[in-house]
C-alpha cells in the first residue's frame, strides 16, 4: 500500500509583505489553510517581537508558528536562531502528524548571520486498510485535523525525518552549512530513512545538487523540469532560492504558490508538492 503526503515550504518574511510595507500574517494564515498541506516548512518565523507587538494592534498574541498552526496542524516545532533585545526568530515545522522529536542544530558560520537546521521526526499514518490520498479541505472550526482521520489512518506508522533550513546569503557559508547538514544526517539517521529537507537555501548556484542531493540520495521536487523553481522575488520570480528535497518518495506534482497579481504576503513565493510513499517493498526515491 502507498499514501500521498502534501507538503509546502515558505519563507514568510516574519509575517510582513516585501519591504515590511504591511503586516500580512493574518492573510498568510488563511492562505496556508486554503492550501492545506500535511506538513509545512517555514522560515523567518517571528517567535516574539516587542516592538511589532506595540506598533500593530492586530499583532498575534501567540508566537507566529503557534498562531499559524492553531486548529489545523496539531503539532508544531520552532527552532530559535536569531535572538535580539526585542525578540527572536527562526524556522518552524507544522504537522498534521505527531512530532516525536525536535532538534535545532546550530550551523552559524558568520557571527552576524545566525543560522540553524530544525530536524523533526514525525510519526506517519498507517496504511493497513486503504491507500490515503491527501486532498486540500477548507479550514473550519473544530477538532484538529489529526483527530478527524479515520481509524485505519491514525498516526501509527513509520517515522519521517523532516529538516527545515534557511541557509546563508554567502556562497562559502552555504557550502559549509550544506556539508554540516549532510554530516549531521549521515550520523543521525539511517541511509534509507524517508527524508524531506525544505526551506530557503539561497542557492541560486544550485550547489545543493552535488553537496546534498547526490550525497544523501535525494531528489528535488522540480527536478523533472530540469531545474529548481524560480521563487524570488514573489512579484516576479527570477531566482531559484527555495527547495524541497525528498528521499523515499516519488513526486506526483509540484507547484509554485502565492504569486498571483496583487498578492504579496511575503517576498518569497511558496513551494508545494504531493509526495507518494510506498511500503518498504515498493518505496522509491524522488524524481
Secondary structure per residue as TSV (DSSP state, phi and psi in degrees):
chain	resnum	aa	ss	phi	psi
A	1	X	-	360.0	156.5
A	2	X	E	-138.5	164.8
A	3	X	E	-145.0	168.3
A	4	X	E	-119.7	130.8
A	5	X	E	-105.7	143.3
A	6	X	E	-107.8	134.6
A	7	X	E	-133.3	156.9
A	8	X	E	-143.9	150.5
A	9	X	E	-131.3	135.7
A	10	X	E	-154.0	123.7
A	11	X	E	-83.9	110.2
A	12	X	-	-91.3	3.6
A	13	X	G	55.3	38.7
A	14	X	G	59.9	25.5
A	15	X	G	81.5	21.7
A	16	X	B	-126.5	154.9
A	17	X	-	-72.0	170.0
A	18	X	G	-52.3	141.9
A	19	X	G	62.8	18.4
A	20	X	G	56.7	34.4
A	21	X	-	-68.8	-34.3
A	22	X	S	-154.8	155.2
A	23	X	B	-75.5	126.3
A	24	X	-	-122.3	5.1
A	25	X	H	-62.4	-30.5
A	26	X	H	-71.4	-43.7
A	27	X	H	-64.7	-39.3
A	28	X	H	-60.5	-41.5
A	29	X	H	-60.8	-44.0
A	30	X	H	-67.4	-35.9
A	31	X	H	-65.0	-44.1
A	32	X	H	-62.5	-38.1
A	33	X	H	-69.3	-33.4
A	34	X	H	-70.7	-31.5
A	35	X	H	-73.8	-36.7
A	36	X	-	55.9	49.4
A	37	X	-	-72.4	155.6
A	38	X	S	-70.0	-37.9
A	39	X	E	-132.6	133.4
A	40	X	E	-122.2	128.0
A	41	X	E	-105.2	118.3
A	42	X	E	-119.9	139.5
A	43	X	E	-120.2	160.1
A	44	X	E	52.8	53.4
A	45	X	E	-93.4	126.9
A	46	X	E	-84.9	109.8
A	47	X	E	-74.0	-37.1
A	48	X	E	-164.4	147.8
A	49	X	E	-160.6	103.9
A	50	X	H	-64.9	-33.9
A	51	X	H	-65.7	-46.8
A	52	X	H	-65.5	-38.3
A	53	X	H	-62.7	-37.5
A	54	X	H	-75.3	-30.7
A	55	X	H	-84.1	-32.3
A	56	X	-	-112.1	117.5
A	57	X	T	-64.5	-25.1
A	58	X	T	-102.3	20.1
A	59	X	-	-63.1	129.6
A	60	X	-	-58.7	140.9
A	61	X	S	-69.9	-31.4
A	62	X	S	-91.3	161.0
A	63	X	-	-56.7	150.7
A	64	X	H	-58.9	-38.0
A	65	X	H	-66.2	-36.0
A	66	X	H	-72.3	-39.3
A	67	X	H	-62.0	-43.5
A	68	X	H	-70.2	-35.0
A	69	X	H	-80.1	-20.3
A	70	X	T	-50.3	126.5
A	71	X	T	71.0	-5.2
A	72	X	T	-119.5	-49.9
A	73	X	-	-109.1	104.1
A	74	X	S	-62.6	-29.3
A	75	X	E	-117.1	141.1
A	76	X	E	-144.9	142.3
A	77	X	E	-126.7	144.4
A	78	X	E	-130.5	132.5
A	79	X	E	-112.3	108.9
A	80	X	E	-77.0	122.9
A	81	X	E	-113.8	-48.1
A	82	X	E	-108.4	121.9
A	83	X	E	-121.5	132.1
A	84	X	E	-141.1	-177.1
A	85	X	T	-64.4	-24.2
A	86	X	T	-101.6	-10.1
A	87	X	E	163.1	-145.5
A	88	X	E	-162.6	160.2
A	89	X	E	-148.9	166.0
A	90	X	E	-176.9	-150.2
A	91	X	E	-104.7	158.6
A	92	X	E	-147.4	152.6
A	93	X	E	-125.9	126.5
A	94	X	E	-107.4	138.9
A	95	X	E	-143.1	139.4
A	96	X	S	-75.8	-17.4
A	97	X	S	-107.9	156.1
A	98	X	-	-61.0	133.6
A	99	X	E	-91.9	112.8
A	100	X	E	-92.3	-17.2
A	101	X	E	-155.6	140.4
A	102	X	E	-142.1	135.2
A	103	X	E	-144.7	130.1
A	104	X	E	-103.1	111.2
A	105	X	E	-92.2	118.8
A	106	X	E	-73.2	121.8
A	107	X	-	-125.0	30.1
A	108	X	-	-61.6	132.2
A	109	X	-	-110.7	-43.2
A	110	X	B	-106.6	131.9
A	111	X	T	-60.2	-31.4
A	112	X	T	-84.3	1.3
A	113	X	B	-135.5	81.6
A	114	X	-	-73.3	131.3
A	115	X	-	-136.6	148.0
A	116	X	E	-144.4	161.3
A	117	X	E	-118.0	114.0
A	118	X	E	-89.4	112.4
A	119	X	E	-107.6	123.1
A	120	X	E	-126.7	148.7
A	121	X	E	-110.9	130.7
A	122	X	E	-114.1	142.6
A	123	X	E	-92.0	111.9
A	124	X	-	-79.9	164.7
A	125	X	-	-72.4	154.6
A	126	X	-	-75.8	156.6
A	127	X	-	-125.8	40.1
A	128	X	S	-66.1	-40.4
A	129	X	S	-112.8	-21.3
A	130	X	S	-159.4	155.3
A	131	X	-	-74.9	140.2
A	132	X	B	-107.9	127.0
A	133	X	-	-118.9	122.6
A	134	X	-	-78.3	130.2
A	135	X	-	-128.3	133.7
A	136	X	-	-60.1	138.8
A	137	X	-	-129.0	144.0
A	138	X	-	-63.1	149.8
A	139	X	-	-68.1	140.4
A	140	X	-	-146.6	154.0
A	141	X	S	-66.1	151.4
A	142	X	S	140.2	-164.5
A	143	X	S	-67.7	158.2
A	144	X	-	-56.6	157.4
A	145	X	G	-56.4	-40.1
A	146	X	G	-65.2	-27.0
A	147	X	G	-72.6	-15.8
A	148	X	G	-95.7	-2.3
A	149	X	S	-69.0	140.1
A	150	X	-	-61.5	155.5
A	151	X	G	-54.3	-37.2
A	152	X	G	-66.8	-16.8
A	153	X	G	-113.0	16.9
A	154	X	S	-59.3	144.4
A	155	X	S	-66.1	94.3
A	156	X	-	-147.3	23.0
A	157	X	S	-99.8	-145.4
A	158	X	-	-76.0	169.3
A	159	X	E	-90.9	138.8
A	160	X	E	-115.0	130.5
A	161	X	E	-92.8	128.9
A	162	X	E	-125.3	134.9
A	163	X	E	-129.5	125.2
A	164	X	E	-104.8	128.5
A	165	X	E	-129.4	153.4
A	166	X	E	-143.8	104.3
A	167	X	-	-94.0	173.1
A	168	X	-	-65.4	156.2
A	169	X	S	-76.5	-13.4
A	170	X	S	-107.5	132.6
A	171	X	H	-59.1	-44.4
A	172	X	H	-61.4	-42.7
A	173	X	H	-67.2	-40.3
A	174	X	H	-59.1	-44.0
A	175	X	H	-62.8	-41.1
A	176	X	H	-62.7	-40.3
A	177	X	H	-70.3	-38.6
A	178	X	H	-64.3	-41.4
A	179	X	H	-63.5	-41.2
A	180	X	H	-64.4	-37.9
A	181	X	H	-64.7	-45.7
A	182	X	H	-63.6	-43.3
A	183	X	H	-58.6	-46.2
A	184	X	H	-61.8	-47.3
A	185	X	H	-69.2	-36.7
A	186	X	H	-63.3	-31.0
A	187	X	H	-88.9	-22.6
A	188	X	H	-99.1	-26.1
A	189	X	S	-135.0	161.6
A	190	X	-	-65.7	149.8
A	191	X	T	-66.6	-20.6
A	192	X	T	-110.5	11.8
A	193	X	S	-69.1	140.6
A	194	X	-	-61.6	137.2
A	195	X	E	-147.1	137.7
A	196	X	E	-129.3	126.1
A	197	X	E	-119.4	123.3
A	198	X	E	-143.0	152.9
A	199	X	E	151.5	-165.6
A	200	X	E	-92.8	101.2
A	201	X	-	-86.8	-12.6
A	202	X	-	50.2	34.3
A	203	X	-	-107.7	66.2
A	204	X	T	-70.6	-14.8
A	205	X	T	-88.3	-7.1
A	206	X	-	60.1	39.2
A	207	X	T	-65.2	-24.9
A	208	X	H	-62.6	-21.3
A	209	X	I	-60.5	-45.6
A	210	X	I	-95.4	-26.1
A	211	X	I	-83.1	-25.9
A	212	X	I	-120.5	-56.6
A	213	X	I	-58.7	-52.4
A	214	X	H	-70.2	-39.4
A	215	X	H	-66.7	-39.2
A	216	X	H	-103.2	2.3
A	217	X	T	70.8	42.4
A	218	X	-	-102.9	157.4
A	219	X	E	-123.6	139.0
A	220	X	E	-87.1	139.4
A	221	X	T	-65.6	-21.3
A	222	X	T	-98.1	8.3
A	223	X	G	-63.5	-25.1
A	224	X	G	-65.7	-19.4
A	225	X	G	-90.5	-1.0
A	226	X	T	100.5	-31.4
A	227	X	S	-148.8	156.3
A	228	X	-	-59.9	162.2
A	229	X	-	-76.3	149.8
A	230	X	-	-78.4	127.2
A	231	X	-	-133.6	-1.2
A	232	X	B	-144.4	140.0
A	233	X	S	-76.8	159.9
A	234	X	T	-60.5	-33.1
A	235	X	T	-63.6	-40.3
A	236	X	S	-149.6	85.0
A	237	X	-	-59.4	122.4
A	238	X	-	-123.5	-35.6
A	239	X	B	-100.1	142.4
A	240	X	-	-95.4	81.9
A	241	X	-	-99.3	-31.2
A	242	X	E	-103.0	152.8
A	243	X	E	-144.1	153.2
A	244	X	E	-129.8	111.3
A	245	X	E	-102.8	141.6
A	246	X	E	-135.7	153.0
A	247	X	E	-137.5	133.2
A	248	X	S	87.9	11.2
A	249	X	-	-134.2	153.2
A	250	X	E	-102.5	154.3
A	251	X	E	-99.3	114.8
A	252	X	E	-80.9	-39.8
A	253	X	E	-160.7	155.2
A	254	X	E	-142.7	145.3
A	255	X	E	-152.5	163.7
A	256	X	E	-100.8	134.9
A	257	X	E	-121.7	155.0
A	258	X	S	64.0	46.5
A	259	X	-	-120.8	12.2
A	260	X	S	-62.6	152.6
A	261	X	T	-56.0	129.1
A	262	X	T	85.2	-8.3
A	263	X	-	-96.3	111.3
A	264	X	-	-132.9	68.7
A	265	X	S	-83.5	-10.1
A	266	X	S	-160.5	173.4
A	267	X	S	-84.8	-10.7
A	268	X	B	-107.0	152.3
A	269	X	-	-81.9	162.4
A	270	X	E	-99.0	151.4
A	271	X	E	-105.3	144.8
A	272	X	E	-138.1	157.5
A	273	X	E	-157.0	150.0
A	274	X	E	-109.6	125.0
A	275	X	E	-119.7	129.5
A	276	X	E	-98.9	126.5
A	277	X	E	-112.9	121.7
A	278	X	E	-92.0	170.6
A	279	X	-	-68.6	175.7
A	280	X	T	-61.2	-30.6
A	281	X	T	-72.0	-27.0
A	282	X	T	-118.9	9.9
A	283	X	-	-65.9	143.7
A	284	X	-	-146.5	162.6
A	285	X	-	-84.4	168.1
A	286	X	-	-61.9	161.2
A	287	X	-	-60.4	360.0
